[in-house]
């Protein structure tokens, strides 16, 4: 059965915007732009289909939306929040660990 959880991308509405593979490529974390959530998509052994779709975590997107994300070697998810100047750091279990706020007055390189 195909996974139907991700909405089609709209102008500034809900839609997938970032995806990162977990260690071992057993799943993907997919950020939803306007939904302030990150879905976890468990993958089949051959990585060609989704076997375990679930909502992994919700966050506080503020005035922006969830954009790109990355996963480190320990399974932490770093979620960029577009137009809000921050990165939300989550554990692999979905617990918010920290809000990393970028200065809004950065100088030119």
Residue frames relative to the residue before (quaternion, step in Angstrom):
aa qw qx qy qz dx dy dz
X 1.0000 0.0000 0.0000 0.0000 0.00 0.00 0.00
X 0.4329 -0.7007 0.5081 0.2520 3.59 -0.90 0.90
X 0.4761 -0.6537 0.5116 0.2905 3.54 -1.13 0.71
X 0.1581 -0.8195 0.5492 0.0411 3.58 -0.75 1.08
X 0.4481 0.7562 -0.4088 0.2453 3.61 1.24 0.02
X 0.6838 0.4726 -0.3060 0.4643 3.59 1.01 -0.65
X 0.3566 -0.7332 0.5419 0.2042 3.53 -0.87 0.98
X 0.5664 -0.5760 0.4585 0.3705 3.55 -1.18 0.48
X 0.5256 -0.6475 0.4519 0.3166 3.56 -1.00 0.79
X 0.1321 -0.7787 0.6108 0.0553 3.54 -0.99 0.91
X 0.7796 -0.3238 0.2255 0.4864 3.58 -1.28 -0.14
X 0.7683 -0.1502 0.1148 0.6115 3.62 0.75 -0.98
X 0.4472 0.6964 -0.4439 0.3435 3.52 1.16 0.56
X 0.7641 -0.3169 0.2701 0.4928 3.48 -1.25 -0.47
X 0.3435 0.7202 -0.5629 0.2156 3.53 -1.13 0.64
X 0.5711 -0.5891 0.4327 0.3737 3.57 -1.11 0.55
X 0.0713 -0.8306 0.5523 0.0017 3.55 -0.92 0.91
X 0.7984 0.0786 -0.0493 0.5949 3.58 1.15 -0.43
X 0.0202 -0.7929 0.6090 0.0054 3.55 -1.11 0.65
X 0.0103 -0.7823 0.6225 -0.0207 3.54 -1.05 0.88
X 0.4056 -0.7090 0.5312 0.2250 3.52 -1.06 0.84
X 0.3995 -0.6842 0.5498 0.2646 3.57 -1.06 0.73
X 0.6867 -0.4713 0.3518 0.4273 3.57 -1.26 0.37
X 0.7929 0.2546 -0.2103 0.5122 3.57 -0.80 0.97
X 0.3777 -0.7703 0.4386 0.2677 3.56 1.36 -0.02
X 0.3587 0.7518 -0.4814 0.2727 3.57 1.07 0.68
X 0.8109 0.0249 -0.0095 0.5846 3.58 1.26 -0.19
X 0.3252 -0.7221 0.5795 0.1925 3.50 -1.40 0.15
X 0.2432 -0.6853 0.6586 0.1936 3.53 -1.24 0.60
X 0.0419 -0.8089 0.5859 -0.0238 3.60 -0.65 1.12
X 0.2626 -0.7813 0.5479 0.1429 3.58 -0.63 1.14
X 0.2799 -0.7364 0.5996 0.1411 3.53 -1.14 0.86
X 0.5073 -0.7195 0.3889 0.2716 3.55 -0.48 1.26
X 0.8395 0.2100 -0.0930 0.4924 3.61 0.51 -1.10
X 0.6239 0.5826 -0.3314 0.4019 3.60 1.23 -0.14
X 0.3226 -0.7687 0.4873 0.2599 3.60 1.28 -0.18
X 0.6198 0.5122 -0.3752 0.4612 3.54 0.92 0.89
X 0.2483 -0.7257 0.6225 0.1558 3.49 -1.33 0.43
X 0.2443 -0.7775 0.5671 0.1191 3.56 -0.67 1.12
X 0.2479 -0.7261 0.6172 0.1744 3.53 -1.20 0.63
X 0.0850 -0.7939 0.6018 0.0164 3.55 -0.77 1.05
X 0.2274 -0.7674 0.5892 0.1109 3.56 -0.37 1.27
X 0.2596 -0.8038 0.5236 0.1111 3.57 -0.88 0.96
X 0.5729 -0.5674 0.4658 0.3643 3.54 -1.26 0.48
X 0.6998 -0.4837 0.3261 0.4123 3.58 -1.26 0.36
X 0.7283 0.3942 -0.2420 0.5057 3.60 1.06 -0.65
X 0.4527 -0.7426 0.3971 0.2931 3.60 1.37 0.23
X 0.5403 0.6467 -0.3917 0.3694 3.60 1.13 0.51
X 0.7935 0.1630 -0.1136 0.5752 3.61 1.23 -0.11
X 0.4852 -0.6432 0.5147 0.2931 3.53 -1.29 0.50
X 0.1446 -0.8132 0.5610 0.0555 3.58 -0.81 1.03
X 0.8071 0.1597 -0.0523 0.5660 3.58 1.14 -0.58
X 0.0324 0.8169 -0.5749 0.0352 3.63 0.21 1.19
X 0.1570 0.7787 -0.5989 0.1017 3.57 -1.02 0.78
X 0.4810 -0.5890 0.5393 0.3617 3.54 -1.29 0.30
X 0.2970 -0.8046 0.4947 0.1402 3.54 -0.57 1.16
X 0.7949 -0.1604 0.1579 0.5634 3.56 0.89 -0.93
X 0.2673 -0.7102 0.6251 0.1828 3.52 -1.33 0.45
X 0.0971 -0.8011 0.5880 0.0553 3.56 -1.14 0.56
X 0.5127 -0.6010 0.5078 0.3437 3.53 -1.37 -0.09
X 0.1478 -0.8341 0.5276 0.0637 3.56 -0.20 1.26
X 0.3711 -0.7513 0.4849 0.2504 3.62 1.18 -0.06
X 0.7993 -0.2512 0.2073 0.5051 3.57 -0.89 -0.95
X 0.6747 0.5120 -0.2817 0.4509 3.57 1.26 -0.17
X 0.4138 -0.6659 0.5419 0.3030 3.50 -1.06 -0.84
X 0.5830 -0.5762 0.4343 0.3734 3.54 -1.23 0.39
X 0.1334 -0.7939 0.5925 0.0283 3.54 -0.76 1.13
X 0.8380 -0.1103 0.1007 0.5248 3.59 -0.89 -0.89
X 0.0976 -0.7762 0.6172 0.0841 3.55 -1.27 0.39
X 0.1521 -0.7595 0.6252 0.0958 3.53 -1.36 0.25
X 0.2342 -0.7496 0.6048 0.1323 3.54 -1.24 0.54
X 0.2826 -0.7629 0.5536 0.1780 3.59 -0.88 0.92
X 0.7474 -0.4267 0.2811 0.4246 3.58 -1.33 0.10
X 0.6821 0.4664 -0.2843 0.4862 3.60 1.20 -0.46
X 0.5817 -0.6175 0.3575 0.3906 3.59 1.28 0.05
X 0.4305 0.6826 -0.4780 0.3467 3.60 1.25 0.16
X 0.2669 -0.7537 0.5826 0.1456 3.56 -1.06 0.81
X 0.1728 -0.7609 0.6222 0.0640 3.56 -0.83 1.11
X 0.0702 -0.8341 0.5468 -0.0199 3.57 -0.37 1.28
X 0.2876 -0.7544 0.5678 0.1606 3.61 -0.60 1.16
X 0.1751 -0.7594 0.6194 0.0945 3.56 -1.05 0.85
X 0.3139 -0.7859 0.5103 0.1532 3.54 -0.31 1.33
X 0.8387 0.1647 -0.1710 0.4901 3.57 -1.10 0.85
X 0.6872 0.4340 -0.3100 0.4932 3.62 1.17 0.33
X 0.4268 -0.7640 0.4199 0.2404 3.59 1.26 0.08
X 0.6873 0.4535 -0.3123 0.4737 3.58 0.98 0.68
X 0.2487 -0.6951 0.6488 0.1844 3.47 -1.46 0.25
X 0.2276 -0.7558 0.5976 0.1404 3.58 -0.86 0.95
X 0.2130 -0.7786 0.5837 0.0877 3.55 -0.90 1.02
X 0.0615 -0.8079 0.5857 -0.0209 3.58 -0.69 1.18
X 0.4570 -0.6133 0.5527 0.3310 3.54 -1.24 0.48
X 0.6417 -0.5243 0.3807 0.4103 3.58 -1.23 0.24
X 0.6418 0.4959 -0.3199 0.4897 3.61 1.29 -0.20
X 0.6107 -0.6052 0.3302 0.3897 3.59 1.30 0.10
X 0.4881 0.6548 -0.4388 0.3748 3.59 1.24 0.14
X 0.4104 -0.6910 0.5380 0.2541 3.57 -0.89 0.97
X 0.2179 -0.7960 0.5574 0.0904 3.57 -0.64 1.15
X 0.8012 -0.1371 0.1414 0.5650 3.59 0.89 -0.94
X 0.2710 -0.6666 0.6583 0.2211 3.48 -1.42 0.32
X 0.1552 -0.7760 0.6079 0.0644 3.55 -0.68 1.12
X 0.1352 -0.8239 0.5492 0.0361 3.58 -0.37 1.24
X 0.2911 -0.7506 0.5725 0.1554 3.55 -0.85 1.02
X 0.5102 -0.6357 0.4725 0.3351 3.59 -0.98 0.78
X 0.3770 -0.7495 0.5056 0.2012 3.55 -0.98 0.85
X 0.6845 0.4262 -0.2750 0.5236 3.57 1.29 0.12
X 0.1668 0.8087 -0.5467 0.1388 3.60 0.85 0.89
X 0.4202 -0.7052 0.5149 0.2471 3.55 -1.05 0.81
X 0.6075 -0.5386 0.4350 0.3895 3.54 -1.29 0.33
X 0.5346 -0.6314 0.4398 0.3494 3.64 -1.05 0.61
